[in-house]
């Protein structure tokens, strides 16, 4: 086990065993609200490893779950439970188990949708937040791109083959990535299977509700949910070439939350990794204002 974090589990209401990483911020974390990191649709807790280490080194506890059907969490027999309301219910069970009453939420894409909806259900417990390349309006171009790859059960013989496949599909999202960056991304999003092949580390059935929903399983009006966060310490991140979060929506988010720190990651699409120096600087400033 990596000494940077503890591995732990919790139970969902429907009996799944779910996994989370718990990064210890040391004595300085005592009395501080923990940081909760919520990943995107096809991702897992490994996405946040570098960021979680960075935050924990500043004296904050960081809790990073794998949503059901991803990473080390159980797969669900019922694909209809692969939906944002269920993911939120799972996270609420985690918060209850850990006795977390107040927290800072960092959400990428789907994790940002969860953050907004959790704020709508009780904004007083969210003491600060970061929304990564997601907003109250999700552009159809981005949803169409997701439909083009989600649930495709591909596998690869080597990590280099996996990295090249990611680059072929997403090269325009991270044009500055070199070969090692793509290999690192492959190792965050894929896993070596028992048959020796490398495949994506999620249940292909998570695609079913997403593909069946006319709106891509995105709630119809998230502006009230966003407004619940507008007065909080807030960081808004957008990839400059994002197809999921438009410039217009990003501008409206800033208008409604004028005190938010807005960061546009140049030359990047959906979604920034959150390991960019300008994003780290914004997160450091956010945490400094809360400590």
BAKE-764508 format. One line per field, with one value per residue: residue in one letter; x, y, z of N, C-alpha, C in turn. Coordinates in steps of 0.001 Angstrom, whole numbers. Layout:
// residues N
residu = (A/...) .
n_east = (X/...) .
n_north = (Y/...) .
n_up = (Z/...) .
ca_east = (X/...) .
ca_north = (Y/...) .
ca_up = (Z/...) .
c_east = (X/...) .
c_north = (Y/...) .
c_up = (Z/...) .
END
This chain:
// residues 291
residu = (X/X/X/X/X/X/X/X/X/X/X/X/X/X/X/X/X/X/X/X/X/X/X/X/X/X/X/X/X/X/X/X/X/X/X/X/X/X/X/X/X/X/X/X/X/X/X/X/X/X/X/X/X/X/X/X/X/X/X/X/X/X/X/X/X/X/X/X/X/X/X/X/X/X/X/X/X/X/X/X/X/X/X/X/X/X/X/X/X/X/X/X/X/X/X/X/X/X/X/X/X/X/X/X/X/X/X/X/X/X/X/X/X/X/X/X/X/X/X/X/X/X/X/X/X/X/X/X/X/X/X/X/X/X/X/X/X/X/X/X/X/X/X/X/X/X/X/X/X/X/X/X/X/X/X/X/X/X/X/X/X/X/X/X/X/X/X/X/X/X/X/X/X/X/X/X/X/X/X/X/X/X/X/X/X/X/X/X/X/X/X/X/X/X/X/X/X/X/X/X/X/X/X/X/X/X/X/X/X/X/X/X/X/X/X/X/X/X/X/X/X/X/X/X/X/X/X/X/X/X/X/X/X/X/X/X/X/X/X/X/X/X/X/X/X/X/X/X/X/X/X/X/X/X/X/X/X/X/X/X/X/X/X/X/X/X/X/X/X/X/X/X/X/X/X/X/X/X/X/X/X/X/X/X/X/X/X/X/X/X/X) .
n_east = (837/531/2253/1354/-1348/-4245/-6129/-9553/-12957/-16502/-20051/-22716/-26224/-27534/-25983/-23405/-19844/-17760/-14948/-12390/-9738/-7739/-6086/-3723/-3500/-1975/-1172/-1951/-4290/-6272/-9311/-9762/-11905/-12260/-11006/-12887/-12681/-14066/-14506/-14632/-16954/-16052/-13881/-11619/-10383/-7640/-7089/-6758/-4428/-1841/-2671/-4007/-1886/-437/-2228/-2576/-15/-27/-1395/-4039/-6724/-7559/-10115/-10898/-13051/-13822/-16364/-19278/-18891/-16478/-12890/-11703/-14123/-17207/-19005/-22276/-25170/-27429/-27807/-29209/-28665/-26405/-26201/-26372/-27923/-27784/-25033/-24564/-26041/-24481/-22078/-23029/-23472/-20846/-19832/-21375/-20492/-17832/-18161/-18217/-19124/-18784/-17186/-14771/-15278/-14013/-14654/-14568/-15980/-18480/-18223/-18319/-20956/-22181/-21239/-22529/-25231/-25230/-24748/-27135/-28771/-27960/-26201/-24812/-22950/-20883/-17902/-16250/-15385/-14375/-15025/-14479/-14257/-16997/-20419/-23619/-24919/-24541/-22776/-23988/-22164/-20024/-21289/-21965/-19442/-18674/-20562/-19514/-17418/-17881/-18390/-17290/-15775/-12746/-9445/-5892/-2552/-187/1084/2009/564/-1976/-1643/-1194/-3662/-5286/-4154/-4753/-7524/-7918/-6103/-6410/-7390/-5363/-2956/-329/734/3260/4714/5116/3271/848/1061/1013/-1592/-3017/-2450/-3792/-6441/-6914/-6507/-4497/-5560/-6604/-6172/-3958/-4282/-4831/-7295/-10079/-10849/-13529/-16990/-18547/-21244/-21958/-22442/-25017/-27376/-26591/-26456/-29073/-30522/-32072/-30935/-28381/-28247/-28021/-29179/-31992/-32026/-29588/-28839/-29968/-28730/-26023/-26060/-26329/-23770/-22522/-21778/-19807/-16311/-14724/-13526/-13368/-12803/-11809/-11144/-9506/-10318/-12588/-15323/-17450/-18032/-19040/-17720/-19580/-21287/-19406/-18719/-21163/-21322/-19245/-20313/-22463/-21145/-19231/-16983/-15545/-12616/-11537/-10199/-8692/-7439/-4945/-4901/-6098/-8585/-11535/-10888/-9172/-6323/-6004/-3551/-2103/105/-1142/-3634/-3053/-2077/-4408/-5961/-4392/-4671/-7428/-7639/-6041/-7624/-9601/-8509) .
n_north = (-1209/2241/4675/7242/7380/5936/2981/2371/1306/1562/1035/858/1782/-222/-2428/-2593/-2796/-170/1831/3958/6367/7692/10386/11457/14392/15000/16506/19149/18953/18475/19621/21010/21180/18284/17635/16732/14790/14370/12322/12143/10886/8366/7819/7505/7259/7491/9584/11848/11649/13006/15644/15258/14482/16851/18621/17344/17578/20144/20058/19065/16792/14473/13027/10551/9046/6039/5972/3849/1008/1767/1661/365/-87/-1901/-3340/-2640/-4708/-3721/-1646/721/2063/3439/6410/9941/10763/8400/8100/10339/9639/7483/8808/10399/8397/7664/10063/10114/7767/8439/10549/13153/16387/18860/20051/20517/20608/19165/18839/17096/17396/15068/14820/17470/18116/16562/17928/20443/19649/18503/20788/22122/20585/21129/23509/24659/22942/22713/24157/25288/25138/23579/23610/21694/22187/22077/23025/24654/24406/21984/21436/20209/19310/18342/16278/14623/13828/12273/10223/8929/7355/6138/3133/1376/-1571/-1927/-3360/-3637/-4666/-3693/-1055/1029/703/1239/3896/5149/4766/6366/8850/9044/9282/11512/13513/16201/17296/17449/18778/19319/17130/14658/11436/10088/11385/10479/7763/7851/8825/6689/4757/5814/5620/3051/-553/-3420/-6495/-9844/-11504/-10544/-8441/-4921/-2797/-431/953/568/-337/-1388/-1102/1328/3017/2616/3971/6578/6698/6130/8267/11241/13699/13082/12288/14518/16791/19002/21816/23431/25839/26947/25184/25752/28420/28083/27688/30032/32094/30987/30300/29802/28087/28194/26251/25993/24272/25687/24953/23498/21355/20821/22702/25784/28981/30988/29989/29717/32376/33365/31962/33197/35736/35316/34443/36480/36696/34438/32555/32390/30201/29657/27085/27105/25948/23482/20927/19201/17234/19684/18484/19227/19322/21309/24121/26677/25956/24564/26750/28289/26540/26396/29024/29080/27220/28487/30637/29441/28074) .
n_up = (0/-799/985/1021/1257/2860/2245/2025/2740/2089/2522/201/32/-1310/-935/-2095/-2010/-1674/-2621/-1261/-1282/1302/2140/4402/6127/8309/11542/11176/9799/11598/12798/10500/7623/5575/2223/-487/-3320/-6456/-9184/-12858/-15403/-16590/-15077/-12206/-8786/-9105/-10786/-9217/-7787/-7816/-7262/-4801/-3137/-3186/-1913/586/1597/2452/4762/4822/5052/2542/768/-1478/-3458/-5369/-7638/-7799/-9907/-10948/-10926/-7890/-6718/-6253/-9016/-10212/-10362/-11453/-14010/-14085/-11777/-12251/-12155/-11555/-9196/-7653/-7305/-5726/-3456/-2644/-1969/101/1983/2468/3593/5913/7186/7722/9395/8443/8395/7258/4323/1661/-1754/-4677/-7944/-10961/-14094/-14268/-11498/-10791/-11447/-9474/-7231/-7473/-7255/-4718/-3263/-3740/-2173/374/1053/3142/4264/2493/2319/514/-2985/-6083/-9475/-12195/-15470/-16031/-15987/-15310/-17733/-20136/-22980/-26107/-28036/-26557/-25126/-27263/-28092/-25891/-26066/-28216/-27359/-24871/-23058/-24880/-25209/-25342/-25629/-24958/-25898/-24692/-22524/-24065/-26455/-25419/-24596/-27050/-28264/-26640/-27224/-29956/-29816/-28216/-28696/-29394/-27111/-25216/-26460/-25830/-24583/-24090/-24972/-22514/-20878/-21995/-21477/-18688/-18343/-19391/-17447/-15320/-16082/-16987/-16586/-15845/-16837/-15777/-17921/-19117/-20827/-21353/-20207/-20079/-16896/-15850/-15445/-18316/-18500/-17425/-19431/-20360/-19096/-19677/-22484/-23106/-22167/-23215/-22686/-22026/-19417/-17806/-15411/-15999/-15332/-13897/-12882/-10430/-8624/-9053/-8231/-5528/-4720/-5278/-3507/-2048/-1185/-4196/-7053/-10497/-13254/-16613/-19638/-22384/-24971/-24538/-25254/-23709/-21749/-22475/-23613/-23195/-21170/-19143/-18761/-17791/-15399/-14007/-13831/-12123/-9892/-8773/-7152/-7508/-8363/-11501/-13837/-16881/-18721/-20937/-24336/-23900/-23720/-22763/-20077/-18053/-16182/-13576/-12475/-13526/-13230/-12841/-11930/-9580/-8149/-7871/-6321/-4036/-3145/-2674/-535/1364/1995/3424/5545) .
ca_east = (0/1249/2236/743/-2775/-4827/-7208/-10673/-14193/-17792/-21146/-23841/-27526/-27958/-25101/-22117/-18656/-17154/-13547/-11867/-8397/-7776/-4764/-3602/-2859/-1201/-1765/-2567/-5623/-7235/-10140/-10041/-12787/-11514/-11230/-13519/-12414/-15050/-13983/-15524/-17849/-15380/-12585/-11531/-9637/-6242/-6974/-6465/-3314/-854/-3307/-4265/-607/-118/-3099/-2270/1262/-314/-2093/-5467/-7157/-8168/-10897/-11083/-13756/-14177/-17799/-19671/-18609/-15165/-11746/-11783/-15484/-18023/-19908/-23681/-25919/-28498/-27168/-29963/-28095/-25304/-26833/-25872/-28562/-27266/-23661/-24646/-26459/-23306/-21157/-23642/-23202/-19429/-19702/-21958/-19596/-16612/-18508/-17838/-20282/-18426/-16098/-14460/-15505/-13358/-15359/-14280/-17046/-19571/-18010/-18792/-22419/-22505/-20972/-23608/-26474/-25080/-24935/-28574/-29412/-27428/-25000/-24107/-21858/-19786/-17227/-15529/-15521/-13780/-15736/-13519/-14755/-18416/-21267/-25049/-25315/-23558/-22944/-24288/-20961/-19276/-22046/-21838/-18101/-18690/-21326/-18709/-16420/-18241/-18923/-16629/-14914/-11509/-8301/-4622/-1530/857/755/2275/-604/-3077/-1357/-1391/-5108/-5784/-3701/-5525/-8896/-8007/-4928/-6750/-7708/-4089/-1974/1022/1175/4239/4411/5016/2000/-227/1206/523/-3049/-3502/-2352/-4830/-7793/-6999/-5997/-4010/-6527/-6062/-5782/-2764/-4642/-5080/-8615/-10567/-11132/-14905/-18025/-19067/-22677/-22249/-22867/-26413/-28279/-26127/-26833/-30532/-31115/-32050/-30074/-27112/-28367/-27722/-30409/-32373/-31743/-28646/-28469/-30206/-27711/-24797/-26247/-26136/-22329/-21986/-21212/-18764/-14988/-15017/-12633/-13984/-11747/-12274/-10179/-9730/-11008/-13603/-16584/-18508/-18331/-18839/-17264/-20742/-21706/-18334/-18859/-22335/-20948/-18451/-21204/-23268/-20223/-18182/-15788/-14874/-11343/-11760/-8941/-8787/-6195/-4690/-4580/-6598/-10011/-12199/-10911/-7868/-5964/-5906/-2149/-1474/588/-2090/-4727/-2511/-2015/-5787/-6390/-3650/-5315/-8725/-7445/-5498/-8720/-10496/-7776) .
ca_north = (0/3491/5336/8561/7312/4692/2454/2046/936/1822/268/1596/1358/-1461/-3525/-2626/-2372/907/2070/5322/6683/8671/11000/12030/15698/15191/17238/20403/18669/18400/20820/21528/20315/17532/17915/15599/14860/13572/12155/12210/9783/7084/7900/6887/8035/7693/10888/12915/11275/14079/16768/14891/14567/18274/19209/16731/18122/21442/19847/18822/15436/14403/11803/10394/7792/5468/5761/2477/648/2260/1380/-733/-224/-2954/-3071/-2856/-5593/-2917/-519/1955/2770/4270/7706/10927/10702/7261/8420/11267/8855/6720/9733/10757/7289/7787/11181/9696/6776/9099/11638/14416/17279/19995/19629/21254/19668/19370/17933/17154/16944/14483/15169/18838/18032/16072/19007/21425/19083/18378/22138/22411/19854/21523/24282/25099/22027/22853/25390/25780/24176/23770/22936/21511/22053/21710/24113/24355/24018/21074/21574/18991/18828/17537/15057/13786/13231/11214/9100/8260/6420/5472/1780/560/-2490/-2173/-3761/-3364/-5611/-3034/301/1913/629/1936/5321/5632/4813/7573/10011/9093/9703/12734/14342/17624/17742/17757/18783/19430/15887/13808/10010/9693/11901/9589/6519/8140/8897/5318/4040/6342/5302/1657/-1539/-4681/-7537/-11174/-12145/-9893/-7305/-3666/-2282/683/508/837/-1246/-870/-838/2705/3735/2370/5079/7789/6640/6070/9544/12238/14817/12582/12105/15774/17446/20029/23196/23396/27173/27095/24430/26552/29617/27715/27754/31282/32928/30229/30320/29006/28122/27708/25888/25611/24081/26721/24409/22558/21200/20540/23950/26846/30278/31758/29471/30049/33806/33545/31469/34241/36854/34942/34245/37454/36544/33181/32585/31692/29799/29014/26365/27336/24829/22242/20701/18578/18270/19872/17426/19892/19346/22457/25063/27744/25371/24370/28060/28667/25675/26843/30261/28687/26588/29492/31469/28655/27581) .
ca_up = (0/-895/2286/909/1557/3339/1429/2898/2051/2725/1931/-361/545/-1970/-596/-2787/-1285/-2435/-2233/-1311/-788/2386/2263/5738/6140/9528/12665/10721/9260/12684/12885/9166/6833/4569/810/-1163/-4754/-7179/-10541/-14000/-15751/-16827/-14406/-10886/-7801/-9488/-11435/-8275/-6917/-7685/-6586/-3409/-2425/-3070/-894/1884/2073/3075/6021/4634/4737/1212/607/-2924/-3712/-6666/-7753/-8141/-11286/-11358/-10075/-6923/-6189/-6874/-10128/-9875/-11260/-12048/-14684/-13837/-10629/-12726/-12373/-10602/-7871/-6895/-6908/-4607/-2282/-2209/-1310/1388/2903/2833/4522/7189/7808/8181/10299/7800/8361/6410/3444/440/-2850/-5965/-8841/-12389/-14996/-13500/-10098/-10610/-11385/-8139/-6278/-7555/-6735/-3269/-2723/-3772/-1089/1680/738/4343/4634/1540/2729/-654/-4073/-7409/-10553/-13279/-16838/-16000/-15528/-15304/-19082/-20729/-24425/-26855/-28732/-25598/-24870/-28455/-28056/-24878/-26616/-29218/-26819/-23619/-23129/-25898/-24459/-26067/-24812/-25620/-25439/-23899/-22116/-25188/-27338/-24744/-24636/-28419/-28510/-25977/-27985/-31198/-29528/-27417/-28898/-29439/-25755/-24554/-27540/-25306/-23944/-24755/-24851/-21112/-20368/-22435/-20713/-17337/-18401/-19569/-16176/-14427/-16551/-17403/-15644/-16402/-16489/-15522/-19185/-19625/-21661/-20662/-20596/-19274/-15534/-15430/-15942/-19576/-18367/-17026/-20638/-20726/-18774/-20345/-23897/-23224/-21768/-24282/-22312/-21525/-17967/-17121/-14960/-16973/-14940/-12787/-12410/-8990/-7894/-9101/-7412/-4123/-4462/-5803/-2452/-1361/-1821/-5381/-8202/-11727/-14207/-17952/-20699/-23398/-26151/-24068/-25958/-22743/-21052/-23457/-23109/-22742/-19863/-18195/-18465/-16949/-14074/-13366/-13521/-10964/-8761/-9127/-6321/-7837/-9079/-12769/-14478/-18183/-19018/-22361/-25215/-23298/-23862/-21614/-19059/-17430/-15223/-12268/-12070/-14149/-12193/-12538/-11153/-8227/-7487/-7506/-5224/-2848/-2688/-2116/773/2281/2441/4273/6732) .
c_east = (867/1124/1585/-727/-3130/-5928/-8331/-11920/-15395/-18867/-22219/-25142/-27990/-26904/-23787/-21004/-17899/-15828/-13239/-10444/-8522/-6351/-4703/-2852/-2065/-1922/-2469/-3980/-6690/-7995/-10435/-11038/-11957/-11861/-11749/-13311/-13306/-14693/-15063/-16162/-17150/-14068/-12635/-10624/-8196/-6020/-6459/-5191/-2315/-1443/-3538/-2984/-229/-944/-2781/-971/1092/-1168/-3593/-5707/-7862/-8823/-11279/-11759/-13714/-15698/-18098/-19403/-17279/-14087/-11935/-13160/-16249/-18777/-21331/-24319/-27010/-27890/-27925/-29437/-26857/-25859/-26414/-26593/-28060/-25842/-23665/-25068/-25297/-22331/-21720/-23412/-21748/-19226/-20240/-21038/-18370/-16891/-18124/-19083/-20053/-17234/-15907/-14591/-14763/-13963/-14990/-15469/-18220/-19450/-18425/-20304/-22858/-22328/-22095/-24899/-26399/-25228/-26408/-29305/-28919/-26121/-24184/-22937/-20690/-19123/-16398/-15615/-14691/-14601/-14816/-14218/-16185/-19207/-22721/-25611/-24199/-23788/-23120/-23056/-20127/-19964/-21921/-20482/-18051/-19438/-20491/-17708/-16886/-18813/-18320/-15558/-13675/-10426/-7034/-3537/-463/375/1021/1109/-1786/-2886/-1599/-2875/-5726/-5389/-4485/-6921/-8976/-6834/-5222/-7087/-6450/-2977/-529/1558/2264/3895/4243/3723/847/-145/675/-999/-3651/-3486/-3318/-6212/-7991/-6359/-5515/-4910/-5845/-5594/-4554/-3027/-4921/-6406/-9023/-11108/-12515/-15840/-18633/-20558/-22989/-22732/-24368/-27342/-27896/-26594/-28347/-31206/-30985/-31088/-28734/-27081/-27961/-29032/-30728/-31998/-30875/-28258/-28801/-29169/-26387/-24912/-26071/-24666/-21757/-21322/-20123/-17388/-15010/-13946/-13375/-12887/-12384/-11075/-10509/-10526/-12099/-14834/-17751/-18965/-18014/-18303/-18425/-21213/-20686/-18427/-20056/-22079/-20154/-19320/-21998/-22415/-19028/-16913/-15033/-13562/-11531/-10432/-9259/-7442/-5971/-4398/-5072/-8101/-10604/-11503/-9473/-7603/-6015/-4493/-1395/-1052/-423/-3286/-4261/-2482/-3399/-6284/-5677/-4281/-6676/-8582/-6911/-6598/-9676/-9831/-7977) .
c_north = (1253/4246/6714/8544/5957/4277/1990/1777/1478/1077/1197/1056/60/-2561/-3619/-2199/-1392/1316/3555/5380/7797/9182/11766/13347/15991/16038/18517/20182/18633/19723/21467/20622/19540/17994/16635/15769/13871/13535/12221/10889/8437/6981/7248/7726/8304/9028/11967/12664/12417/15271/16462/14941/16019/18928/18658/17271/19478/21302/19705/17331/15463/13034/11683/9051/7365/5325/4307/2211/1144/1791/172/-888/-1308/-2431/-3378/-3821/-4844/-1678/787/2724/3578/5628/8652/10884/9545/7510/9368/10534/8031/7616/10190/9656/7311/8908/10814/8718/7442/10267/13008/15287/18471/19588/20628/20248/20100/18353/18161/16606/16382/14813/16594/18919/17576/17166/20033/20888/18855/19740/22507/21734/20222/22283/24640/24197/22085/24196/25995/24727/24579/22961/22894/21195/21522/22901/23716/23998/23177/21060/20229/18450/17942/16229/14094/13104/12079/9992/8283/7270/5640/4078/899/-288/-2858/-2631/-3666/-4297/-4992/-1642/1296/1896/1391/3448/5889/5707/6041/8823/10161/9663/11093/13679/15824/18180/18186/17776/18875/18166/15207/12347/9590/10195/10976/8246/6718/8205/7508/4566/4583/5831/3844/749/-2769/-5805/-8895/-11884/-11509/-8705/-6082/-3111/-1145/170/960/-195/-646/-530/565/3517/3658/3508/6369/7818/6644/7397/10549/13374/14350/12453/13356/16413/18675/21455/23199/24795/27390/26345/25182/27771/29327/27757/29149/32158/32216/30583/29325/29207/27499/27473/25489/25351/25025/26220/23410/22545/21002/21801/25108/28110/31081/31296/29824/31522/34074/33040/32526/35449/36564/34734/35176/37332/35249/33448/31754/31448/29139/28387/26400/26032/23484/22150/20125/17264/18497/18798/17907/19848/20496/23471/26145/27228/25099/25689/28512/27835/26086/28108/29976/28128/27589/30399/30773/28281/28503) .
c_up = (0/425/2232/1286/2149/2380/2348/2065/2807/1959/1380/225/-80/-1887/-1353/-1834/-2170/-1798/-2218/-790/243/2611/3578/5675/7399/10560/12226/10187/10338/12794/11552/8444/5805/3160/158/-2665/-5495/-8659/-11611/-14348/-15883/-16070/-13026/-10001/-8206/-10185/-10499/-7464/-6727/-6939/-5110/-2577/-2175/-1954/492/2463/2729/4336/5904/4411/3376/1050/-863/-3215/-5175/-6684/-8129/-9629/-11808/-10396/-9192/-6293/-6943/-8078/-9672/-10865/-12006/-12683/-14456/-12631/-11016/-13152/-11250/-9254/-7019/-6448/-5713/-3333/-1747/-1453/32/2423/3364/3845/5901/7917/8427/9132/9755/7648/7442/5564/2314/-702/-4105/-6924/-10297/-13162/-14191/-12015/-9789/-10598/-10002/-7100/-6278/-6949/-5231/-2602/-2697/-2626/294/1539/1967/4701/3670/1801/1604/-1735/-5277/-8399/-11759/-14589/-16878/-15493/-15578/-16669/-19679/-22235/-25117/-27572/-27816/-25281/-26049/-28501/-27060/-25392/-27603/-28667/-25595/-23881/-24206/-25231/-25275/-25093/-25657/-25069/-24546/-23499/-23235/-26179/-26728/-24821/-26029/-28774/-27859/-26746/-29284/-30954/-28921/-27605/-28893/-28055/-25018/-25602/-27066/-24661/-24778/-24484/-23401/-20487/-20748/-21723/-19295/-17322/-18566/-18235/-15134/-14805/-16938/-16366/-16398/-15911/-16315/-16786/-19827/-20525/-20778/-21145/-19671/-17940/-15076/-16054/-17207/-19485/-17874/-18227/-20867/-20344/-19488/-21791/-24091/-22915/-22896/-23983/-21777/-20021/-17187/-16681/-15803/-16599/-13689/-12295/-10928/-8144/-7901/-8200/-5922/-3721/-4676/-4751/-1663/-1931/-2987/-6444/-9385/-12746/-15528/-18850/-21846/-24596/-25770/-24948/-24993/-22007/-21995/-22797/-22549/-21367/-18801/-17795/-17558/-15528/-13316/-13004/-12262/-9712/-8950/-8300/-6593/-8558/-10343/-13468/-15811/-18496/-20524/-23098/-24729/-23501/-22594/-21262/-18590/-16371/-13779/-11709/-12743/-13075/-11837/-11741/-9733/-7466/-7037/-6329/-3937/-2269/-2064/-709/1799/2815/3380/5586/7930) .
END
